[in-house]
Amino acid sequence: MFPEGTLYNFRKFSQMNEKCSCCGQHFEPEPGYYYGAMFVSYAFSTAIFIGVWIALSFIVKEVTLSMMIVALVVSVVALLPINFRLSRSIWIHLFIRYKGPCKAHIA
């Protein structure tokens, strides 16, 4: 779905291929298709927040607000490209059926 080598390039991590090189499925079936992926991204962000909170509570005796904010900002920014791509991939897979590997289409 995404061009190779662009995961942690912050100018290009959101670029998508136009269509699947195997089956020809367009990755943007309609304008605004991925607005629903924001809900998936929100769920991942919530999981990250809870994970950071639990990890900090095990690492440090008393978690301060500034410590929590810094840890959250660092973790969310570091995982932003992965969160973005994973949420879009999950969203399209909810509505468009996977047809198998490329070799199955060629034969």
ChimeraX attribute file (.defattr): number of C-alpha atoms within 10 A of each C-alpha:
attribute: neighborCount
match mode: 1-to-1
recipient: residues
	/A:1	15
	/A:2	18
	/A:3	13
	/A:4	8
	/A:5	9
	/A:6	15
	/A:7	18
	/A:8	14
	/A:9	10
	/A:10	10
	/A:11	9
	/A:12	14
	/A:13	19
	/A:14	16
	/A:15	13
	/A:16	14
	/A:17	13
	/A:18	15
	/A:19	15
	/A:20	13
	/A:21	11
	/A:22	13
	/A:23	16
	/A:24	9
	/A:25	13
	/A:26	13
	/A:27	19
	/A:28	14
	/A:29	13
	/A:30	8
	/A:31	7
	/A:32	8
	/A:33	13
	/A:34	17
	/A:35	11
	/A:36	13
	/A:37	19
	/A:38	15
	/A:39	13
	/A:40	19
	/A:41	21
	/A:42	13
	/A:43	14
	/A:44	18
	/A:45	18
	/A:46	12
	/A:47	12
	/A:48	17
	/A:49	19
	/A:50	13
	/A:51	13
	/A:52	17
	/A:53	16
	/A:54	11
	/A:55	11
	/A:56	17
	/A:57	13
	/A:58	11
	/A:59	10
	/A:60	10
	/A:61	8
	/A:62	10
	/A:63	13
	/A:64	10
	/A:65	9
	/A:66	9
	/A:67	12
	/A:68	16
	/A:69	12
	/A:70	11
	/A:71	15
	/A:72	19
	/A:73	12
	/A:74	12
	/A:75	15
	/A:76	18
	/A:77	11
	/A:78	12
	/A:79	15
	/A:80	18
	/A:81	19
	/A:82	15
	/A:83	21
	/A:84	18
	/A:85	20
	/A:86	15
	/A:87	22
	/A:88	22
	/A:89	17
	/A:90	13
	/A:91	20
	/A:92	18
	/A:93	11
	/A:94	10
	/A:95	8
	/A:96	11
	/A:97	8
	/A:98	11
	/A:99	9
	/A:100	10
	/A:101	10
	/A:102	12
	/A:103	9
	/A:104	10
	/A:105	10
	/A:106	8
	/A:107	5
